[in-house]
Amino acid sequence: MKTIKPLLFALLGLFLTMTSCRTEDDVNIDPPTESILQPNSALASQIQLVTMNDGSIDNIVYNANCFTIQLPLSVTINGVELTITNVNDYDDLEDILDEFDDDDDDVEIAFPITIILADYTEIQINSLDQLEDYADDCNDENEIDDDIECLDFVYPITASLFNTSNEVVATLTFTNDYDLYEFIDDIDEDDLIGFEFPISIVIADGTEIVINNFDDLDNAIDTYGDDCDEDDDYDHDDDDCTNCTPSQLESILTACSGWYIDELERNDNDLEDNYNGYLFDFFTDNTVTVTWSGNTANGTWTTSGTGNNITVTFDIPGFDDINDTWYLDEIDNDDDDNETEVSFEIGDDDELEFKNNNCN
């Protein structure tokens, strides 16, 4: 005799109660929504939208929000050959793209490749023209699309299924979005579906939330499903500080002395050479001291905001090229080269980057 898990007993008991208590007048009796996932329900559709393939995750390779390119993938960028085997390798591609500001950054894809659509359908692509044809069917950047990217399920998730037509009982465990998406896609009107609660979801700010039933899940998706910037754009640099904080920036800048300007561009003019030999020391009382050729200047620096919207305002007498309110673009620690870089920007053109070789 097969051993049936407690959740299956609950489903079976619920089904038997429903059927044994029905009369000819009780045709509309339904199980409690918090216990059973209704096939073809709004919640089932919402679960599929959460688990759809997010086509924007590899926009740094090719601008298309409705499909991803299957890995491994070989590309050539600015003459450098790179094999991308996992999503972390997109950071290596970004490093090459960001190395120089005045190059064309042409990413050449080695065909054939396989693209994966939002519903996980796989299609072989043999040329750039064919890839462009599929990309033309995608929404443009930052247009509303179907997938929900502002929350994720924490796996594994266990579900139990009882089919009222053939009385088949099954317990399934899902370890990724694809498995859960396909499961929801395949259930039919004769299936009774239960999850083994509690489960957890992670929302956009990294907070993990415990979900105790389907009503909780429905409410959480409604609350957090649109509660973030889904980053469906083609700017690979605009999310480098998603997890940055003003205190982190302050700690890094004040932890070591002797910062120098590695890049400074204002109004399409490269000005960093004007500051050769200038050293910047930042202090916890929000003062800054600049020294060069036996000279000293004192000023202030202040921070505010969170994540990708942290601003820093510099006010140093005599430093009009720097004095402004800048947006923090990226904090980069390179342990191999013992370098720390902190970069700021104003709009798409003005850039300021401080570097230190003695912070690690």
Order of alpha helices (4+ residues) and beta strands (2+ residues): alpha-alpha-beta-beta-beta-alpha-beta-beta-beta-alpha-beta-beta-beta-alpha-beta-beta-beta-alpha-alpha-beta-beta-beta-beta-beta-beta-beta-beta-beta
